């Protein structure tokens, strides 16, 4: 079956691997749920959805038959607490994707139109992209320090927010390359941001909101 919704409440205590999209293209996580079952991606249609509150995917996410991408949807927060081995990348289309391991988002690119929050210190080598007109937030929890060593691409009118009033951790940008299309907006909303090789400075608007 290539469509439908599978509630995480049905398998949050299970340990059997969940192959998608055989059972569902959308996996819905109720508030407070924790799915310990592994997820095996079999194509690019898998959506992990948290409509409200917070939920956890503690089972490992892997792939078979190719390099597959997954998408985080919904306005709630999804916590990826394990190192995952999928390679096709991650799309954050809404809400918060929180990582408790630097391997949580696999090795593929991150398309950001929501929030990426880290509660662990370490390095992420993933490429990060913001499409034209999209808004994304990157933050680290207080006491944590995360380094980004991949690339950053900002589309026209993209708005990247670094840190927040609640998250006062450190974001270290040691980027290998930054590409952007004017106009684009990068602001610091909280915490500490370091631009190791000055790749980010060209599009940084310190503590200023995007013009309306």
Secondary structure, 3 states (H helix, E strand, C coil): CCCCEEEHHHCCCCCCCEEECCCCCEEECCCCCEECCCEEECCCCCEEECCCCEEEECCCEEECCCCCCEEEECCCEEEECCCCCCCCCEEECCCEEEECCCCCCCCCCEEECCEEEECCCEEECCCEEECCCCEEEEEECCCCEEEECCEEEECCCCEEEECCCCCCCEEEECCCEEEECCCCEEEECCCEEEECCCCCHHHEECCCCCCC
